Amino acid sequence: MRFLTACCLLLFLWSCSDDTPPVPKPRSYPRVDYPQRAYTPLGADYCSFTFERPASTRVVRETSYFDEAPADSCWFNLRLAPALNGTIHFSYYPVSSYAQWEELRDEAFELVGVHNQRASDIEEIVIHRDSARVHGVAFDIAGPAASPFQFFLTDTTRHFLRGALYFETQVNPDSLAPVIDYVKEDIYRIVETLRWEGANKG
């Protein structure tokens, strides 16, 4: 009887065995509550341009840059909604000569090039809005780079505006990808609605 019981137990255990290796559970990331999309004018009267910014952002004027005054009074940050935990940094330069414009353009490319060591790919997106005299390049930076998206906008004669997106968290392309895609749509809205407003108001 004991022998029969042991045989039945072994048969039961054998039938329950599975040679399939265990599969790790997919990594989960914190849920992000995205703000409802709505836009409002920039509202920075110290700048010579305006655009439609996400209503969920906060404009914070830059008063110092590495312990020095910014190159122009129109340096500011767009603080994203708290759930997104990031900032778009803006720096503006009034252009007085073609040589200065070339220098600013080259510097914008050089600043993006800093991320080459960690980026897996950098896509350049050419911007031309002829009717508004808005031209430039956006840089979509893939991989664990510190800044996943940068751009510059200019009329090539009087204005030069540079923007750079940064997140206040450790760079993880997988977990940040949905957030980056969400913020990129807002940046494209900025690019599409920017217009120059004449002389810088200082």
DOMIRO-824379 format. One line per 8 residues: number of its first residue (from 1); their letters; for each residue x, y, z of C-alpha. Coordinates in steps of 0.05 Angstrom, whole numbers, plus 5000, padded with zeros to 4 digits. Each point is the difference from the previous one (the first is absolute). Example, Ala and Ser with C-alpha at 12.3 -4.5 7.8 and 13.67 -1.06 7.14 Angstrom:
% DOMIRO-824379
1	AS	5246,4910,5156 | 5027,5069,4987
This chain:
% DOMIRO-824379
1	MRFLTACC	5000,5000,5000 | 5057,5048,5018 | 5034,4983,4934 | 4937,5017,4961 | 4991,5065,5038 | 5072,5020,4986 | 4992,4984,4926 | 4937,5042,4996
9	LLLFLWSC	5035,5058,5035 | 5059,4997,4952 | 4954,4997,4940 | 4962,5060,5026 | 5063,5041,5010 | 5027,4981,4931 | 4935,5021,4967 | 5003,5068,5035
17	SDDTPPVP	5072,5015,4979 | 5012,5050,4944 | 5065,5005,4962 | 4984,5071,4977 | 5051,5048,5031 | 4970,5054,5043 | 4988,5066,4964 | 5016,5063,5039
25	KPRSYPRV	4943,5049,5007 | 5006,5061,4955 | 5029,5060,5035 | 4946,5048,5023 | 5008,5075,5004 | 4963,5052,5042 | 4935,5023,4970 | 5002,5071,4973
33	DYPQRAYT	4938,5044,5005 | 5007,5043,4938 | 4971,5070,5004 | 4941,5015,4954 | 5025,5034,4937 | 4984,5074,4999 | 5042,5059,4977 | 5009,5072,5020
41	PLGADYCS	5044,5058,4976 | 5072,5001,5026 | 4987,5063,5041 | 5073,5022,5006 | 4999,5075,4985 | 5076,5002,5005 | 5006,4961,4936 | 4993,5022,4927
49	FTFERPAS	4959,4940,4980 | 4942,4958,5024 | 4973,4930,4990 | 4947,4954,5027 | 5025,4962,5061 | 4966,4944,5037 | 4953,5030,5052 | 5028,4950,5051
57	TRVVRETS	5070,5030,4995 | 5029,5056,5043 | 5045,5055,4972 | 5062,5013,5043 | 5046,5056,4979 | 5074,4987,5003 | 5038,5052,5040 | 5068,4968,5001
65	YFDEAPAD	5041,4952,4957 | 5060,4968,5034 | 5000,5058,5050 | 4997,5052,4945 | 4944,5039,4967 | 4970,4965,4939 | 5021,5025,4932 | 4930,5031,4991
73	SCWFNLRL	4942,5016,5046 | 4957,4949,4962 | 5028,4937,5031 | 4947,4957,5034 | 4978,4930,5016 | 4934,4965,4988 | 4990,4956,5060 | 4957,4941,4979
81	APALNGTI	4943,4973,5041 | 5025,4966,5064 | 4981,4931,4974 | 5047,5009,4941 | 5058,5023,5043 | 5037,5039,4946 | 5018,5068,4973 | 5009,5032,4931
89	HFSYYPVS	5057,5051,5005 | 4996,5060,4953 | 5056,5048,4982 | 4991,5058,4953 | 5051,5042,4963 | 4986,5063,4959 | 5040,4995,4936 | 5040,5059,4975
97	SYAQWEEL	5040,4970,4943 | 5003,4939,4955 | 5066,4979,5032 | 4966,4999,5068 | 4942,4960,4972 | 5049,4948,4972 | 5035,4996,5067 | 4934,4988,5036
105	RDEAFELV	4978,4948,4950 | 5067,4963,5005 | 4997,5002,5076 | 4930,4969,4999 | 5027,4941,4959 | 5060,4994,5046 | 4956,4998,5062 | 4960,4944,4970
113	GVHNQRAS	5065,4964,4981 | 5019,4997,5073 | 4946,4945,5006 | 5030,4958,4944 | 5039,4955,5049 | 4936,4975,5033 | 4949,5008,4945 | 4984,4941,4956
121	DIEEIVIH	4973,5045,4945 | 4988,5075,4987 | 4947,5017,4949 | 5002,5070,4972 | 4932,5030,4982 | 5003,5062,4956 | 4950,5055,5016 | 4975,5050,4948
129	RDSARVHG	4941,5046,5012 | 5013,5051,4946 | 4939,5043,5012 | 5019,5011,5073 | 5075,5005,4986 | 5013,4941,5047 | 5054,4952,4980 | 5044,4951,5038
137	VAFDIAGP	5016,4928,5018 | 4972,4953,5052 | 5043,4944,5027 | 4966,4936,5022 | 5052,4965,5043 | 4991,4925,5012 | 5034,4960,5055 | 5021,5017,5071
145	AASPFQFF	5022,5071,4985 | 4989,5054,5052 | 4955,5040,4953 | 4953,4961,4954 | 4978,5060,4958 | 5030,5067,4980 | 4985,5052,4947 | 5016,5070,4976
153	LTDTTRHF	4956,5050,4964 | 5021,5063,4963 | 4981,5050,4948 | 5074,5000,4978 | 5006,5076,5007 | 4977,5025,5069 | 4978,4943,5045 | 5030,4934,5025
161	LRGALYFE	4964,4956,5051 | 5026,4934,5027 | 4961,4948,5041 | 5022,4937,5036 | 4958,4948,5037 | 5027,4969,5064 | 4969,4955,5052 | 5016,5003,5074
169	TQVNPDSL	5009,4926,5006 | 5050,4946,4981 | 4997,4990,4925 | 4964,4935,4982 | 4978,5000,4927 | 4950,4944,5010 | 4963,5030,5058 | 5004,5072,4974
177	APVIDYVK	4980,4984,4928 | 4925,5013,5009 | 5014,5064,5038 | 5049,5024,4948 | 4950,4986,4944 | 4947,5039,5038 | 5045,5060,5011 | 5025,5000,4928
185	EDIYRIVE	4929,5013,4976 | 4999,5062,5044 | 5068,5022,4973 | 4974,4992,4929 | 4941,5045,5019 | 5050,5052,5025 | 5038,4996,4933 | 4936,5005,4960
193	TLRWEGAN	4973,5061,5037 | 5063,5041,5013 | 5000,5070,4972 | 5049,5058,5007 | 4974,5065,5028 | 5052,5052,4980 | 5056,5030,5042 | 5020,4966,5064
201	KG	4968,5034,5059 | 5061,4991,5046
